[in-house]
Amino acid sequence: MIPHAVGLALSIALMSPLQAAVGPVVGTPRILGDQGGYTSCVFAADGSAVICSRVNAEEIAEELWRIDLKSGEKELIGYGRQPSVRGSLLAYVGTEPGMGGIWLRDLASDNPPKLVAKSTAYEWPSISADAKTVAAARADDARGGIYLFRLDGGDNAWLTRGGESQPAYSADGSEMLVSRGKQIWLIKNLGPHEEIAEDMITEDGREHLDPSWGPRGAWITFVGRWNERFSNVALLRLASRQLTWVTKGLTGARSPVISPAGDKLAYLGTLGDNNALYVCDLRLSP
């Protein structure tokens, strides 16, 4: 259980030298993308860029942009939201008219995207470690939960049926983070003939959402919020349940992600008047 007293939002500037030494050290956020309207983001597999979705000016569809970390150069790579990356593969929810559902694209190829799940009821795709399965959530009281869509011709499966959302495979594919009942859960034993084990890893009065992994599985990040205006980004060390709130005063915080090397933290939110994509230097203890 996370101690309630730790639930105050702290910035790195307020941490004592001892706290900074044993906990995560987060640098000053810089704005990488300032176009506004951002909804979700993920690091590219090589850590050189952030792929994010944003509502375009006409609000017809959400755009997928690749923003280079060093140069800040922006490239429009498609139309969708909730991007998920595994190697050169990009999964996303299609948002163009008539192009809903879950799609999979190989960024290293000129081949057209492949439709994984046609129904617009599915969202939050996550690609397995072997790139043979895409997990997605279905927001439906009768059939809600996490579904597994096989890309190799195998049978699709209904993994969980408790209203879980936002699945995120671990680096080795053996575990999955999900949000359920306003908390973050860890699910293990994901094989077709295994009995699923579940562990609730957050517990306080906030709503916790947008979970994602650090590169070695020791740390995760997520958003905690009382409401859309009062929300911040957290880092949590799984082994000890050590929790650190690394932002303060954000509005609409969402989609925090840790870079593949574990040296950067990116997230979306509004600080002052800027709805932007922010990136911070990061140092995590083992």
Secondary structure, DSSP 8 states (H G I E B T S, - for coil): ---GGGGS---GGGS-HHHHHHS-EE---EEEE-SS-EEEEEE-TTSSEEEEEEE-TT-SSEEEEEEETTT--EEEEEEEEEEEEETTEEEEEE-STT--SEEEEETTS-S--EEEE--TTEEEEEE-TTSSEEEEEE--TTT-EEEEEESSS---EEEE-S--EEEEE-TTSSEEEEEETTEEEEEE--STTS--EEEE---SSSEEEEEEE-TTSSEEEEEEESSSSSEEEEEEETTTTEEEE---S-EEEEEEEE-TTSSEEEEEEEETTEEEEEEEEEE---
